[in-house]
Amino acid sequence: MKAPGLFPTGPCPARGSLWSDGRCLPNAILHPTGVFGMEVAVPVLSAIMLVFIVRKCLRARSLTWSFLLAVASASTFWLETFGDWAQHLLYTPYLHHYTVPIQQSAPHNPVVMPLTYAIYWWAHAWVILRLASWGRQRFPKIGMGTAILSLSAPVTFLWNLIVEGTTTYFGIWTYDPPIGPAIHWPNGAYWPLLWPVMLMMGWINLIAWMVRLPEEQHEPNGIERLFKLDKLLSNPGWTRGGNNTSDMQAGNVRFQLLRLAVWIAFFNVTFALALNLPLYFMRVLGGFGSVWLP
C-alpha cells in the first residue's frame, strides 16, 4: 500500500520518491520508525520540564537560569531550517511540519522544534557545565573556560552519537549527501561524523561559558555584563529581584524582562554567526550540492 502523501513515480533519483508537495525526497526518511517518540515523547518531556522550571520561577520570584536557558534555546528554532539547507539535512515529512517558502531553506521542519531545542541545548549546556565544575574540583588551577574546552570534543561527540546517531538510524532525518566522513545506515540514511559536529561544540560551549553555573546567578553573568545589565542595577529603581524582594516591584519586573530579551538576542545572533554562516560558506564555497535541496 502506498504511504499517505507519497507518489511512487516521478522525476526523482533512483533512491528517492516524489512527495505530495512536489519535492523529491530520499527513501531513507520515507519509512521512519520512532515518529511517535519525536511527536509525543519530546513534547510531553518538555511540558513536564517546563512545569518544574516555571514552578521554580514562581518560588524564586525571578526568572531562573533554567527558564532563561530553555526559552532562549527554544527561540533559535527558526534558524534551523536555513542551517539544514546548508548541511543537507532533511526531516521525514511524516512529522507534523511546516515549510518556509525560501529556496535556501529545508522543507518539512517539525513543529515540535522549539520544544526539542528547549530540551536539547538546555541539557547539553547543563551537562558540560557540571562536568567542567567536577573537573575544576580535581584540578583547581584550571579556569572554567579551559575546563569547558577540554571537554567539548568528547561530550559533544557522545551527545551527537546518542541523539543524531539514533534518529538517523530510525529515519527521522538524514544528511544527504553528508559533508565529510559519515556512517551509512542500512535504511539509507547518513550520519556525518565531523560536520556539523565540529561547529556545534563551539556554539554550545560558548553558551555554557557565558551563562555559567545555575548557582552563580546571584550576579550578572557573561551575557548580562555584555549588555551592561550590571551597570543598570546601579541606577535608582532597578533591582534584581528574587526571594528577598517583592516580584511586584517595577524595577525588578523591568530587569527580568530585559534579562530575557538579552539572552534571546545573544542566543539568536551567536547561533546565526557561529552555526548558520559557517554552514552556508562550507556548502557554497566548498561546492557541495544536494539533489534534494537545490
TAKAJO-V509161 format. One record per pair of residues at least 24 apart in sequence whose C-alpha atoms are under 10 Angstrom apart, sorted by the first residue. I is the first residue (numbers start at 0). J is the second residue. D is the distance in Angstrom with one decimal. If there is no record, write none. Layout:
i=I j=J d=D
i=I j=J d=D
This chain:
i=2 j=29 d=8.5
i=2 j=30 d=8.6
i=2 j=93 d=9.7
i=3 j=93 d=8.8
i=4 j=92 d=9.0
i=4 j=93 d=8.9
i=5 j=29 d=8.3
i=5 j=92 d=9.8
i=11 j=290 d=8.8
i=11 j=291 d=9.0
i=12 j=290 d=8.1
i=12 j=291 d=9.2
i=14 j=187 d=8.7
i=15 j=290 d=9.8
i=15 j=291 d=8.9
i=18 j=92 d=8.4
i=19 j=92 d=9.9
i=20 j=92 d=9.9
i=20 j=106 d=9.9
i=22 j=106 d=8.8
i=22 j=291 d=7.6
i=22 j=292 d=9.2
i=23 j=290 d=8.3
i=23 j=291 d=6.1
i=23 j=292 d=9.1
i=24 j=89 d=8.2
i=24 j=90 d=9.5
i=24 j=91 d=8.6
i=24 j=92 d=9.1
i=24 j=175 d=9.7
i=24 j=290 d=8.9
i=24 j=291 d=6.0
i=24 j=292 d=9.1
i=25 j=89 d=8.7
i=25 j=91 d=9.2
i=25 j=172 d=9.9
i=25 j=173 d=8.6
i=25 j=174 d=9.9
i=25 j=175 d=7.9
i=25 j=187 d=8.2
i=25 j=188 d=8.3
i=25 j=290 d=9.4
i=25 j=291 d=7.5
i=26 j=91 d=9.5
i=26 j=170 d=9.1
i=26 j=186 d=8.2
i=26 j=187 d=7.3
i=26 j=188 d=8.5
i=27 j=91 d=8.6
i=27 j=167 d=8.8
i=27 j=168 d=9.2
i=27 j=169 d=8.9
i=27 j=170 d=5.8
i=27 j=171 d=8.7
i=27 j=172 d=8.1
i=27 j=173 d=7.3
i=27 j=175 d=9.5
i=27 j=184 d=9.0
i=27 j=185 d=8.9
i=27 j=186 d=5.4
i=27 j=187 d=4.8
i=27 j=188 d=5.1
i=27 j=189 d=8.7
i=28 j=89 d=7.9
i=28 j=90 d=6.9
i=28 j=91 d=4.8
i=28 j=92 d=7.8
i=28 j=93 d=8.7
i=28 j=167 d=8.5
i=28 j=168 d=9.8
i=28 j=169 d=8.4
i=28 j=170 d=4.7
i=28 j=171 d=6.0
i=28 j=172 d=6.0
i=28 j=173 d=6.9
i=28 j=186 d=8.4
i=28 j=187 d=8.4
i=28 j=188 d=7.2
i=29 j=90 d=9.3
i=29 j=91 d=6.1
i=29 j=92 d=7.4
i=29 j=93 d=7.6
i=29 j=170 d=7.5
i=29 j=171 d=8.7
i=29 j=172 d=9.5
i=29 j=186 d=9.9
i=30 j=91 d=8.3
i=30 j=92 d=10.0
i=30 j=93 d=8.8
i=30 j=169 d=8.7
i=30 j=170 d=6.8
i=30 j=171 d=8.8
i=30 j=186 d=8.6
i=31 j=90 d=9.9
i=31 j=91 d=7.1
i=31 j=92 d=9.6
i=31 j=93 d=8.0
i=31 j=94 d=9.7
i=31 j=166 d=9.3
i=31 j=167 d=9.2
i=31 j=168 d=9.0
i=31 j=169 d=5.7
i=31 j=170 d=4.5
i=31 j=171 d=5.7
i=31 j=172 d=8.5
i=31 j=186 d=9.0
i=32 j=166 d=9.0
i=32 j=168 d=9.0
i=32 j=169 d=5.3
i=32 j=170 d=6.5
i=32 j=171 d=7.2
i=33 j=165 d=9.8
i=33 j=166 d=8.1
i=33 j=169 d=6.5
i=33 j=170 d=8.3
i=33 j=171 d=7.3
i=34 j=91 d=9.0
i=34 j=93 d=7.6
i=34 j=94 d=6.7
i=34 j=95 d=9.8
i=34 j=166 d=9.6
i=34 j=169 d=8.8
i=34 j=170 d=9.1
i=34 j=171 d=7.0
i=35 j=94 d=9.0
i=37 j=94 d=8.1
i=37 j=109 d=9.1
i=37 j=111 d=8.0
i=37 j=112 d=9.7
i=37 j=115 d=8.7
i=37 j=166 d=9.1
i=37 j=171 d=8.3
i=38 j=94 d=7.0
i=38 j=95 d=7.8
i=38 j=109 d=8.6
i=38 j=110 d=8.7
i=38 j=111 d=6.8
i=38 j=112 d=9.8
i=38 j=115 d=9.8
i=39 j=111 d=9.2
i=41 j=111 d=7.8
i=41 j=112 d=9.5
i=41 j=114 d=7.2
i=41 j=115 d=6.5
i=41 j=118 d=8.4
i=42 j=111 d=6.8
i=42 j=112 d=9.5
i=42 j=113 d=9.5
i=42 j=114 d=6.2
i=42 j=115 d=7.6
i=42 j=118 d=9.6
i=43 j=114 d=9.4
i=44 j=114 d=9.0
i=44 j=115 d=9.5
i=44 j=118 d=8.3
i=45 j=69 d=9.6
i=45 j=111 d=9.9
i=45 j=113 d=9.7
i=45 j=114 d=6.0
i=45 j=115 d=7.5
i=45 j=116 d=9.6
i=45 j=117 d=7.4
i=45 j=118 d=6.4
i=45 j=119 d=9.9
i=46 j=114 d=8.3
i=46 j=118 d=10.0
i=48 j=117 d=9.5
i=48 j=118 d=8.2
i=49 j=114 d=9.6
i=49 j=117 d=9.1
i=49 j=118 d=9.5
i=56 j=241 d=9.1
i=57 j=241 d=9.6
i=57 j=242 d=9.7
i=57 j=246 d=9.2
i=58 j=241 d=8.7
i=58 j=242 d=7.6
i=59 j=240 d=8.7
i=59 j=241 d=5.4
i=59 j=242 d=5.3
i=59 j=243 d=9.0
i=59 j=244 d=9.9
i=59 j=246 d=9.0
i=60 j=240 d=6.9
i=60 j=241 d=5.0
i=60 j=242 d=5.9
i=60 j=243 d=8.9
i=60 j=244 d=8.2
i=60 j=245 d=7.4
i=60 j=246 d=5.4
i=60 j=247 d=9.0
i=60 j=251 d=9.5
i=60 j=252 d=9.8
i=60 j=255 d=10.0
i=61 j=239 d=8.2
i=61 j=240 d=6.1
i=61 j=241 d=5.1
i=61 j=242 d=7.9
i=61 j=244 d=9.7
i=61 j=245 d=9.6
i=61 j=246 d=7.1
i=61 j=251 d=8.3
i=61 j=252 d=8.5
i=61 j=254 d=9.8
i=61 j=255 d=6.9
i=61 j=256 d=9.9
i=62 j=239 d=10.0
i=62 j=240 d=9.1
i=62 j=241 d=8.5
i=62 j=252 d=9.7
i=62 j=254 d=9.9
i=62 j=255 d=6.4
i=62 j=256 d=8.6
i=62 j=258 d=8.4
i=62 j=259 d=8.0
i=63 j=213 d=8.1
i=63 j=216 d=8.1
i=63 j=241 d=9.3
i=63 j=255 d=9.5
i=64 j=121 d=9.9
i=64 j=210 d=8.0
i=64 j=211 d=9.1
i=64 j=212 d=8.3
i=64 j=213 d=5.6
i=64 j=214 d=8.6
i=64 j=215 d=9.3
i=64 j=216 d=6.9
i=65 j=117 d=9.8
i=65 j=121 d=7.5
i=65 j=122 d=9.7
i=65 j=125 d=9.1
i=65 j=213 d=7.5
i=66 j=117 d=9.4
i=66 j=121 d=9.4
i=66 j=259 d=9.1
i=67 j=117 d=10.0
i=67 j=121 d=9.5
i=67 j=210 d=9.5
i=67 j=255 d=9.8
i=67 j=258 d=8.2
i=67 j=259 d=6.2
i=67 j=260 d=9.4
i=67 j=261 d=10.0
i=67 j=262 d=7.0
i=67 j=263 d=8.3
i=68 j=117 d=7.7
i=68 j=118 d=9.6
i=68 j=120 d=8.1
i=68 j=121 d=6.0
i=68 j=122 d=9.6
i=68 j=124 d=8.8
i=68 j=125 d=9.6
i=68 j=206 d=9.2
i=68 j=207 d=9.7
i=68 j=210 d=8.2
i=68 j=259 d=9.2
i=68 j=262 d=7.8
i=68 j=263 d=8.8
i=68 j=266 d=9.2
i=69 j=113 d=9.5
i=69 j=114 d=8.8
i=69 j=115 d=9.9
i=69 j=116 d=7.8
i=69 j=117 d=4.5
i=69 j=118 d=6.9
i=69 j=119 d=9.0
i=69 j=120 d=7.6
i=69 j=121 d=5.6
i=69 j=122 d=9.0
i=70 j=113 d=8.7
i=70 j=114 d=9.2
i=70 j=116 d=9.0
i=70 j=117 d=6.4
i=70 j=118 d=9.8
i=70 j=121 d=9.1
i=70 j=259 d=8.3
i=70 j=262 d=8.9
i=70 j=263 d=7.6
i=71 j=113 d=9.9
i=71 j=116 d=9.2
i=71 j=117 d=7.8
i=71 j=120 d=9.5
i=71 j=121 d=9.3
i=71 j=259 d=7.6
i=71 j=260 d=8.6
i=71 j=261 d=9.1
i=71 j=262 d=6.0
i=71 j=263 d=4.6
i=71 j=264 d=8.1
i=71 j=265 d=8.5
i=71 j=266 d=6.2
i=71 j=267 d=8.0
i=72 j=113 d=8.0
i=72 j=114 d=9.2
i=72 j=115 d=9.3
i=72 j=116 d=5.8
i=72 j=117 d=5.3
i=72 j=118 d=8.3
i=72 j=119 d=8.4
i=72 j=120 d=6.2
i=72 j=121 d=7.0
i=72 j=206 d=9.8
i=72 j=262 d=9.1
i=72 j=263 d=7.7
i=72 j=266 d=6.8
i=72 j=267 d=8.4
i=72 j=270 d=9.7
i=73 j=112 d=7.8
i=73 j=113 d=4.5
i=73 j=114 d=6.3
i=73 j=115 d=7.5
i=73 j=116 d=4.9
i=73 j=117 d=4.6
i=73 j=118 d=8.3
i=73 j=119 d=9.2
i=73 j=120 d=8.4
i=73 j=121 d=9.2
i=73 j=263 d=9.0
i=73 j=266 d=9.5
i=73 j=267 d=9.8
i=74 j=112 d=9.8
i=74 j=113 d=6.7
i=74 j=114 d=9.6
i=74 j=116 d=8.2
i=74 j=117 d=8.3
i=74 j=262 d=9.9
i=74 j=263 d=6.6
i=74 j=264 d=9.1
i=74 j=266 d=8.0
i=74 j=267 d=7.3
i=75 j=112 d=9.5
i=75 j=113 d=7.7
i=75 j=116 d=7.8
i=75 j=117 d=9.4
i=75 j=263 d=8.0
i=75 j=264 d=9.4
i=75 j=266 d=6.9
i=75 j=267 d=5.4
i=75 j=268 d=9.0
i=75 j=269 d=9.8
i=75 j=270 d=7.3
i=75 j=271 d=8.8
i=76 j=108 d=9.6
i=76 j=109 d=10.0
i=76 j=110 d=9.7
i=76 j=111 d=9.5
i=76 j=112 d=6.0
i=76 j=113 d=5.3
i=76 j=114 d=8.8
i=76 j=115 d=8.7
i=76 j=116 d=6.6
i=76 j=117 d=9.1
i=76 j=267 d=9.0
i=76 j=270 d=9.9
i=77 j=108 d=9.2
i=77 j=112 d=8.5
i=77 j=113 d=8.3
i=77 j=267 d=9.3
i=78 j=104 d=9.3
i=78 j=267 d=8.0
i=78 j=270 d=7.9
i=78 j=271 d=7.1
i=78 j=274 d=9.3
i=78 j=275 d=7.5
i=79 j=104 d=8.7
i=79 j=105 d=8.6
i=79 j=108 d=8.2
i=79 j=112 d=8.6
i=79 j=113 d=10.0
i=79 j=116 d=9.8
i=79 j=270 d=9.5
i=79 j=271 d=9.5
i=79 j=274 d=9.5
i=79 j=275 d=8.3
i=80 j=104 d=5.1
i=80 j=105 d=5.1
i=80 j=106 d=7.4
i=80 j=107 d=8.8
i=80 j=108 d=6.6
i=80 j=109 d=9.8
i=80 j=275 d=9.7
i=81 j=105 d=6.5
i=81 j=106 d=9.7
i=81 j=271 d=9.5
i=81 j=275 d=7.0
i=81 j=276 d=9.6
i=81 j=278 d=9.1
i=81 j=279 d=8.5
i=82 j=195 d=9.7
i=82 j=270 d=9.9
i=82 j=271 d=8.7
i=82 j=274 d=7.3
i=82 j=275 d=5.0
i=82 j=276 d=8.2
i=82 j=277 d=9.2
i=82 j=278 d=6.4
i=82 j=279 d=7.3
i=83 j=108 d=9.3
i=83 j=174 d=8.7
i=83 j=275 d=8.7
i=83 j=278 d=8.6
i=83 j=279 d=9.6
i=83 j=292 d=9.3
i=84 j=174 d=9.8
i=84 j=275 d=9.7
i=84 j=278 d=8.8
i=84 j=279 d=8.3
i=84 j=282 d=9.1
i=84 j=288 d=9.8
i=84 j=289 d=9.1
i=84 j=291 d=9.5
i=84 j=292 d=6.4
i=84 j=293 d=8.6
i=85 j=275 d=7.7
i=85 j=276 d=9.0
i=85 j=277 d=9.0
i=85 j=278 d=5.4
i=85 j=279 d=5.1
i=85 j=280 d=8.3
i=85 j=281 d=7.8
i=85 j=282 d=5.8
i=85 j=283 d=8.1
i=85 j=287 d=9.0
i=85 j=288 d=8.9
i=85 j=289 d=9.5
i=85 j=292 d=8.7
i=86 j=174 d=7.0
i=86 j=175 d=8.5
i=86 j=176 d=8.7
i=86 j=177 d=7.6
i=86 j=178 d=7.3
i=86 j=191 d=9.9
i=86 j=194 d=8.0
i=86 j=195 d=7.3
i=86 j=275 d=9.3
i=86 j=277 d=9.9
i=86 j=278 d=6.2
i=86 j=279 d=7.8
i=86 j=281 d=8.4
i=86 j=282 d=7.0
i=86 j=287 d=9.0
i=86 j=288 d=9.3
i=86 j=289 d=9.4
i=86 j=292 d=9.7
i=87 j=173 d=8.0
i=87 j=174 d=5.2
i=87 j=175 d=5.5
i=87 j=176 d=6.4
i=87 j=177 d=6.9
i=87 j=178 d=8.3
i=87 j=278 d=9.8
i=87 j=282 d=8.8
i=87 j=287 d=9.2
i=87 j=288 d=8.0
i=87 j=289 d=6.6
i=87 j=290 d=9.5
i=87 j=291 d=8.0
i=87 j=292 d=6.7
i=87 j=293 d=9.6
i=88 j=172 d=6.9
i=88 j=173 d=5.6
i=88 j=174 d=4.4
i=88 j=175 d=6.5
i=88 j=176 d=8.6
i=88 j=177 d=8.5
i=88 j=189 d=9.5
i=88 j=190 d=9.8
i=88 j=289 d=9.8
i=88 j=291 d=9.5
i=88 j=292 d=8.7
i=89 j=170 d=9.9
i=89 j=171 d=8.7
i=89 j=172 d=5.5
i=89 j=173 d=5.6
i=89 j=174 d=6.4
i=89 j=175 d=7.5
i=89 j=291 d=8.4
i=89 j=292 d=8.5
i=90 j=166 d=10.0
i=90 j=167 d=9.4
i=90 j=170 d=8.3
i=90 j=171 d=6.0
i=90 j=172 d=4.2
i=90 j=173 d=6.7
i=90 j=174 d=9.1
i=91 j=170 d=7.1
i=91 j=171 d=5.4
i=91 j=172 d=5.7
i=91 j=173 d=8.4
i=92 j=171 d=8.9
i=92 j=172 d=9.4
i=93 j=171 d=8.8
i=94 j=171 d=8.4
i=102 j=292 d=8.4
i=102 j=293 d=7.7
i=103 j=279 d=9.4
i=103 j=292 d=8.0
i=103 j=293 d=8.0
i=104 j=292 d=8.0
i=104 j=293 d=9.5
i=105 j=291 d=9.2
i=105 j=292 d=6.8
i=105 j=293 d=9.6
i=106 j=291 d=9.8
i=106 j=292 d=8.6
i=119 j=158 d=9.5
i=119 j=162 d=9.0
i=120 j=203 d=7.2
i=120 j=206 d=9.3
i=120 j=207 d=9.7
i=121 j=203 d=9.4
i=121 j=206 d=9.9
i=121 j=207 d=9.4
i=122 j=158 d=10.0
i=123 j=154 d=8.6
i=123 j=155 d=8.1
i=123 j=158 d=7.7
i=123 j=200 d=9.9
i=123 j=203 d=7.4
i=123 j=204 d=9.0
i=123 j=207 d=8.7
i=124 j=203 d=6.4
i=124 j=204 d=7.2
i=124 j=205 d=9.4
i=124 j=206 d=7.2
i=124 j=207 d=5.2
i=124 j=208 d=8.9
i=124 j=210 d=9.0
i=124 j=211 d=9.3
i=124 j=212 d=9.4
i=125 j=207 d=7.6
i=125 j=211 d=9.4
i=125 j=212 d=8.0
i=125 j=213 d=8.7
i=126 j=154 d=8.4
i=126 j=158 d=9.9
i=126 j=207 d=9.4
i=127 j=151 d=7.6
i=127 j=154 d=7.2
i=127 j=155 d=8.8
i=127 j=203 d=8.9
i=127 j=204 d=7.6
i=127 j=207 d=7.1
i=127 j=208 d=9.4
i=127 j=212 d=10.0
i=128 j=204 d=8.9
i=128 j=207 d=6.4
i=128 j=208 d=7.9
i=128 j=210 d=9.5
i=128 j=211 d=7.2
i=128 j=212 d=6.4
i=128 j=213 d=9.2
i=129 j=212 d=7.8
i=129 j=213 d=9.9
i=130 j=154 d=9.2
i=131 j=207 d=9.9
i=131 j=208 d=10.0
i=131 j=212 d=9.8
i=132 j=212 d=8.4
i=143 j=207 d=9.7
i=143 j=208 d=7.3
i=143 j=211 d=8.7
i=143 j=212 d=10.0
i=144 j=204 d=8.7
i=144 j=205 d=8.9
i=144 j=207 d=9.1
i=144 j=208 d=6.3
i=144 j=209 d=9.5
i=144 j=211 d=9.9
i=145 j=208 d=9.8
i=146 j=208 d=9.8
i=147 j=204 d=6.6
i=147 j=205 d=9.0
i=147 j=207 d=8.0
i=147 j=208 d=7.3
i=148 j=200 d=9.0
i=148 j=201 d=8.8
i=148 j=204 d=7.3
i=148 j=205 d=9.3
i=148 j=208 d=9.5
i=150 j=200 d=9.5
i=150 j=204 d=9.3
i=151 j=197 d=9.5
i=151 j=199 d=9.5
i=151 j=200 d=5.8
i=151 j=201 d=7.8
i=151 j=203 d=8.9
i=151 j=204 d=6.8
i=152 j=196 d=8.9
i=152 j=197 d=8.0
i=152 j=199 d=9.8
i=152 j=200 d=6.7
i=152 j=201 d=9.3
i=153 j=200 d=9.5
i=154 j=200 d=8.5
i=155 j=196 d=7.2
i=155 j=197 d=8.5
i=155 j=198 d=9.9
i=155 j=199 d=7.4
i=155 j=200 d=5.7
i=155 j=201 d=9.4
i=155 j=203 d=8.9
i=155 j=204 d=9.3
i=156 j=192 d=8.3
i=156 j=193 d=8.8
i=156 j=196 d=6.9
i=156 j=197 d=8.7
i=156 j=199 d=9.4
i=156 j=200 d=8.3
i=158 j=196 d=9.7
i=158 j=200 d=10.0
i=159 j=190 d=9.6
i=159 j=191 d=9.9
i=159 j=192 d=8.9
i=159 j=195 d=10.0
i=159 j=196 d=7.2
i=159 j=199 d=9.3
i=159 j=200 d=9.9
i=160 j=190 d=9.0
i=160 j=192 d=8.8
i=160 j=196 d=10.0
i=163 j=189 d=9.9
i=163 j=190 d=7.1
i=163 j=191 d=9.2
i=164 j=189 d=9.0
i=164 j=190 d=6.3
i=164 j=191 d=9.0
i=164 j=192 d=9.4
i=165 j=190 d=9.4
i=166 j=190 d=9.2
i=167 j=191 d=9.9
i=174 j=289 d=9.6
i=175 j=288 d=9.3
i=175 j=289 d=6.8
i=175 j=290 d=8.6
i=175 j=291 d=7.8
i=175 j=292 d=9.0
i=176 j=287 d=8.6
i=176 j=288 d=7.8
i=176 j=289 d=6.3
i=176 j=290 d=8.7
i=176 j=291 d=9.1
i=176 j=292 d=10.0
i=177 j=287 d=9.3
i=177 j=288 d=9.9
i=177 j=289 d=9.3
i=178 j=281 d=9.0
i=178 j=282 d=8.6
i=178 j=285 d=9.8
i=178 j=287 d=7.6
i=178 j=288 d=9.5
i=194 j=278 d=8.9
i=194 j=281 d=9.7
i=195 j=274 d=8.4
i=195 j=277 d=9.4
i=195 j=278 d=7.6
i=197 j=274 d=9.9
i=198 j=273 d=7.1
i=198 j=274 d=6.1
i=198 j=275 d=9.5
i=198 j=277 d=8.1
i=198 j=278 d=8.5
i=199 j=270 d=9.5
i=199 j=273 d=8.5
i=199 j=274 d=7.1
i=201 j=273 d=7.5
i=201 j=274 d=8.7
i=202 j=266 d=9.3
i=202 j=269 d=7.4
i=202 j=270 d=6.9
i=202 j=271 d=9.9
i=202 j=272 d=9.3
i=202 j=273 d=6.1
i=202 j=274 d=7.2
i=203 j=266 d=9.7
i=203 j=269 d=9.9
i=203 j=270 d=9.1
i=203 j=273 d=9.7
i=205 j=266 d=9.9
i=205 j=269 d=8.9
i=205 j=273 d=9.6
i=206 j=262 d=9.9
i=206 j=265 d=9.0
i=206 j=266 d=7.7
i=206 j=269 d=8.9
i=206 j=270 d=9.7
i=209 j=265 d=9.9
i=210 j=262 d=9.0
i=217 j=241 d=9.0
i=219 j=258 d=9.3
i=222 j=258 d=8.9
i=222 j=261 d=7.3
i=222 j=262 d=6.7
i=222 j=264 d=9.7
i=222 j=265 d=7.1
i=222 j=266 d=9.4
i=223 j=257 d=9.3
i=223 j=258 d=6.9
i=223 j=259 d=9.7
i=223 j=261 d=7.1
i=223 j=262 d=7.7
i=223 j=265 d=9.6
i=225 j=261 d=9.2
i=225 j=265 d=9.4
i=226 j=257 d=9.7
i=226 j=258 d=9.2
i=226 j=261 d=7.0
i=226 j=262 d=9.5
i=226 j=265 d=9.3
i=228 j=254 d=8.2
i=228 j=257 d=8.4
i=228 j=258 d=7.8
i=228 j=261 d=9.2
